[in-house]
């Protein structure tokens, strides 16, 4: 892609950062549950999760639309291209940059270091895709994970707010598990298989394959935490009396 298109892409990423900055400020004005207001350490996490929820809804539906509108993209994961997919990658790059800055500037790096690592991987991979115009379809497939993140974030918001209706949490717990398999584990497994079988392990291909394998390890770790927390609580270790304010998403 030419310098002009790259400059336009950089502007789109910058615009996305500004959009999420605006959403973060808007979240400050929203009412917060008593359980959040009474715990100062939770206020930042509540606001951060609301912005994350907004990104998940927009990016998840966008990824679904892109693949539904152009299903032929799935036949060319390496060189397939669509403007919608390109814009989506720019949009999500802006979110990951914004969220990283939000974590750092609010002194949450220690409790959220795993997410800083994840965001650094995503930003570097997405920037390489934007520059080269290759593997954009793989990025769109990976962004299907945001559909799963909708329910994962709802899970965390419900837990933080001490919602009085356990039935709502229970229903979301099972929906979240199904969505985790469909939109997180399945696309990730397929892309890992595809890269290991068809993509040359050199240059950009090697870099993206390494990112995928590291992401595989992180996803399996998060999945084990989720299962222990929601389905096998007796397997949790060292969680009694634990202050959860330092943990951003999954709580054991």
Order of alpha helices (4+ residues) and beta strands (2+ residues): alpha-alpha-alpha-alpha-alpha-alpha-alpha-alpha-alpha-alpha
